[in-house]
Amino acid sequence: MDTSRQACGFDQFRTRNLDGLFFHLGLLLLGFGLVAHGLRYSFSPSPDFLQALFIVGSALCTVGLSGIEAQGPARWALVIAGFSGLSVLTMAVTYLLEVQEGISRRDAGILALTTAAGEPPSALGLLECYADLNSPEEIRRVLYGGRDWCASVLQSHASHPSLIYFRSASVGAGWPATLGAMMDLALILELLIDDPGSLAPAILLRSEGLRLIDELNRVVGLDPLVDDTIGASVPQLCARLAAAGYKLRPSIDALTFTERRRWHATCVQAAAEHLGTAAAPLLP
């Protein structure tokens, strides 16, 4: 895995966000500094330009350490500067809280899936785990939860693209592998396993997952990569599903399954390679 790509992309987004914040603060400092210097005779003692910048910087940071008395219109200029600085700092703190909340929601879904689906997660591993636990009905809950997870990640990561590059230390698998495993699960239940009750949530999950990966790849500027899904993998997959106790459909179209998996796997593979993480394997 090329972890340098992940680090490079993260550094670019982090640098861009920090540069934007400091550039905005710098413009406020320069603008209000020029105003304060223009009103220098309303201060006692009258400041030069550097002192005016210090006075305004003290107001922007809401600390008031200048020690110079303001009179007349200069007072209102400092009040407006203080409100402006407070607004910028409030927006910065709010952004950090949004980032933390978005990461927490995403990583909670990753941890919940990898606990049962393995590392990196796979749909087959998840199905075999629930079969061993004699709880195949739990798969439907995974489908509903997976759709909610996709919608949550799409909302947070499309709004704040820098979240795409954040990865918590406690989460081994990246979000592309988790998304790939969920979409594999939906496709297996849609085309291979004979479970009418899971068909609708599987189709909806796969649609939401395609929407998620297409949108995030578009934000980052990624093109689909070649996927190694082959039709010969489908009989092996079906054999393991049957051995786990799942009822398969009477007629299975391996070609259709392969083509539909390539549809999402190529996009997931592109995101995983860009972030330096593993993709979800079809056969763990």
C-alpha positions in Angstrom: 0.0 0.0 0.0 1.3 3.5 -0.9 0.7 5.3 2.4 2.5 8.3 1.1 -0.6 9.1 -1.1 -2.8 9.2 2.0 -0.3 11.4 3.9 0.1 13.7 0.9 -3.6 14.1 0.3 -4.3 14.7 4.0 -1.4 17.3 4.2 -2.9 19.1 1.1 -6.3 19.4 2.7 -5.0 20.3 6.1 -2.7 22.9 4.7 -5.5 24.4 2.6 -7.8 24.7 5.5 -5.2 26.2 7.8 -3.9 28.5 5.2 -7.5 29.7 4.6 -8.0 30.4 8.3 -4.7 32.3 8.7 -5.2 34.2 5.5 -8.7 35.3 6.6 -7.3 36.4 10.0 -4.4 38.2 8.3 -6.8 40.1 6.1 -8.9 41.1 9.2 -5.7 42.2 11.0 -4.5 44.3 8.1 -7.9 45.8 7.4 -8.6 46.8 11.0 -5.0 47.8 11.4 -5.4 50.3 8.6 -8.6 51.6 10.1 -6.9 52.0 13.5 -4.0 53.8 12.0 -6.4 56.1 10.2 -8.0 56.8 13.5 -4.7 57.1 15.4 -5.6 60.5 16.8 -8.5 58.9 18.6 -6.0 56.8 20.7 -4.1 58.0 23.6 -1.1 57.9 23.0 -1.3 58.1 19.2 0.1 54.8 17.8 2.2 54.2 14.7 1.2 51.5 12.2 2.8 48.6 14.0 1.3 49.6 17.3 -2.1 49.9 15.5 -1.7 46.3 14.3 -1.0 45.2 17.9 -4.0 47.1 19.2 -6.3 45.5 16.5 -4.7 42.0 17.0 -5.4 42.3 20.7 -9.0 43.1 20.0 -9.3 40.3 17.4 -8.1 37.8 19.9 -10.5 39.3 22.5 -7.7 39.6 25.1 -7.4 43.4 25.2 -3.7 43.7 26.1 -2.8 46.9 24.3 -3.0 49.3 27.2 -3.8 52.2 24.9 -7.0 54.1 25.6 -9.4 54.5 22.6 -11.9 57.4 22.2 -14.6 58.3 19.8 -14.9 56.2 16.6 -11.8 54.2 17.6 -13.8 52.5 20.3 -16.4 51.2 17.8 -13.7 50.0 15.5 -12.2 47.9 18.2 -15.6 46.6 19.2 -16.3 45.5 15.6 -12.8 44.0 15.4 -13.5 42.0 18.6 -16.8 40.7 17.2 -15.1 39.7 13.9 -12.3 37.8 15.7 -14.8 36.1 18.0 -16.8 35.0 14.9 -13.8 33.5 13.1 -12.7 31.6 16.2 -16.2 30.4 16.8 -16.4 29.1 13.2 -13.0 27.4 13.6 -14.1 25.6 16.8 -17.4 24.6 15.2 -15.6 23.2 12.2 -13.3 21.1 14.5 -16.4 19.8 16.3 -18.0 18.9 13.0 -14.9 17.1 12.0 -14.7 15.1 15.2 -18.4 14.1 15.1 -18.1 13.0 11.4 -15.1 10.9 12.1 -16.8 9.3 15.2 -19.9 8.3 13.3 -17.9 6.9 10.4 -15.5 4.9 12.7 -18.3 3.5 14.8 -19.7 1.8 11.7 -16.3 0.6 10.7 -15.7 -1.0 14.1 -19.1 -2.6 14.2 -18.6 -4.2 10.9 -15.0 -5.4 11.2 -15.8 -7.0 14.6 -17.7 -9.7 12.7 -16.5 -9.3 9.1 -12.7 -9.6 9.7 -9.8 -7.4 8.8 -10.0 -6.2 6.1 -13.8 -6.7 6.2 -15.5 -9.0 3.7 -19.1 -9.8 3.0 -18.5 -13.5 3.0 -16.7 -13.3 6.3 -19.7 -11.5 7.8 -22.2 -14.0 6.4 -20.1 -16.9 7.7 -19.8 -15.3 11.1 -23.5 -14.8 11.6 -24.1 -18.4 10.3 -21.7 -19.7 12.9 -23.6 -17.8 15.6 -26.9 -19.1 14.2 -28.2 -15.6 13.7 -28.6 -15.1 10.0 -31.5 -12.8 10.6 -29.1 -10.2 11.9 -28.0 -9.6 8.3 -31.1 -7.5 7.7 -30.1 -5.2 10.6 -26.7 -4.8 9.0 -28.3 -3.8 5.7 -30.5 -1.1 7.3 -27.6 0.1 9.5 -25.3 0.1 6.4 -27.6 2.3 4.5 -27.8 4.8 7.4 -24.0 4.7 7.7 -23.6 5.5 4.0 -26.0 8.4 4.2 -24.2 9.7 7.3 -20.7 9.4 5.7 -22.0 11.0 2.5 -23.4 14.0 4.3 -20.4 14.7 6.5 -17.6 13.9 4.0 -19.1 15.7 1.0 -19.6 18.8 3.2 -16.1 18.5 4.7 -13.9 16.8 2.1 -10.9 16.8 4.5 -12.7 14.0 6.5 -11.9 11.7 3.6 -8.3 11.6 4.6 -8.8 11.3 8.4 -8.2 7.8 9.8 -8.4 7.0 13.5 -5.6 5.0 15.0 -8.0 2.5 16.6 -9.6 1.6 13.2 -7.5 -0.8 11.1 -9.6 -0.8 8.0 -10.3 2.3 6.0 -13.8 3.4 5.1 -13.4 2.2 1.4 -13.0 -1.4 2.6 -16.0 -1.1 4.9 -18.1 0.4 2.1 -16.9 -2.3 -0.3 -17.8 -5.1 2.1 -21.3 -3.6 2.6 -21.9 -3.4 -1.1 -20.6 -6.9 -1.7 -23.1 -8.0 1.0 -25.9 -6.2 -0.7 -25.0 -7.7 -4.0 -24.8 -11.3 -2.6 -28.2 -11.0 -1.0 -29.6 -9.5 -4.2 -28.3 -12.1 -6.7 -27.1 -15.2 -4.9 -29.0 -15.9 -1.6 -32.6 -16.7 -1.8 -34.0 -14.4 1.0 -37.0 -12.3 -0.3 -37.1 -10.3 2.9 -33.6 -9.0 2.4 -34.0 -8.1 -1.3 -35.4 -4.6 -0.8 -32.9 -3.4 1.8 -30.0 -4.9 -0.1 -31.0 -3.0 -3.3 -31.4 0.2 -1.3 -28.0 -0.2 0.4 -26.2 -0.8 -2.8 -27.8 2.2 -4.4 -26.8 4.4 -1.4 -23.3 3.0 -1.5 -22.9 3.7 -5.2 -24.0 7.2 -4.6 -21.5 7.6 -1.7 -18.4 6.3 -3.6 -19.3 8.2 -6.8 -19.7 11.5 -4.9 -16.5 11.2 -2.8 -14.4 10.0 -5.7 -15.7 13.0 -7.7 -14.8 15.4 -4.9 -11.2 14.0 -4.7 -11.0 13.6 -8.5 -10.5 9.8 -8.8 -11.1 7.6 -11.8 -12.2 3.9 -11.4 -9.4 1.4 -11.5 -9.2 -2.1 -12.9 -10.8 -4.7 -10.5 -9.7 -8.4 -10.3 -13.3 -9.8 -10.0 -13.6 -12.8 -12.2 -16.5 -15.2 -12.9 -14.5 -18.1 -11.6 -14.8 -16.6 -8.1 -18.6 -16.9 -8.0 -18.8 -20.7 -7.8 -16.3 -20.7 -4.9 -18.4 -18.0 -3.2 -21.6 -20.0 -3.7 -19.9 -23.1 -2.3 -18.9 -21.4 0.9 -22.3 -19.8 1.3 -24.0 -23.2 0.9 -21.6 -24.7 3.3 -22.5 -22.0 5.8 -26.2 -23.0 5.5 -27.5 -20.3 3.3 -30.2 -21.1 0.7 -29.0 -20.1 -2.8 -31.2 -19.1 -5.7 -32.2 -21.8 -8.1 -30.4 -20.1 -11.0 -27.3 -18.0 -10.6 -25.9 -15.8 -13.3 -22.2 -15.5 -12.5 -21.6 -13.1 -15.3 -24.2 -10.6 -14.0 -22.8 -10.8 -10.5 -19.3 -10.2 -11.8 -20.3 -7.2 -13.9 -22.3 -5.6 -11.2 -19.5 -6.1 -8.6 -17.0 -4.5 -11.0 -19.3 -1.5 -11.2 -18.7 -0.6 -7.5 -15.4 -2.5 -6.9 -13.5 -0.4 -9.4 -14.5 2.8 -7.6 -13.8 1.4 -4.2 -10.4 0.2 -5.3 -9.5 3.7 -6.6 -10.4 5.2 -3.2 -8.5 2.5 -1.3 -5.4 2.9 -3.4 -5.5 6.7 -3.1 -5.7 6.5 0.7 -3.2 3.7 1.0 -5.6 1.2 2.6 -6.9 -2.2 1.6 -10.0 -2.9 -0.4 -12.7 -5.4 0.6 -11.9 -8.9 -0.8 -14.6 -11.0 -2.3 -13.1 -14.3 -1.0 -11.3 -13.7 2.3 
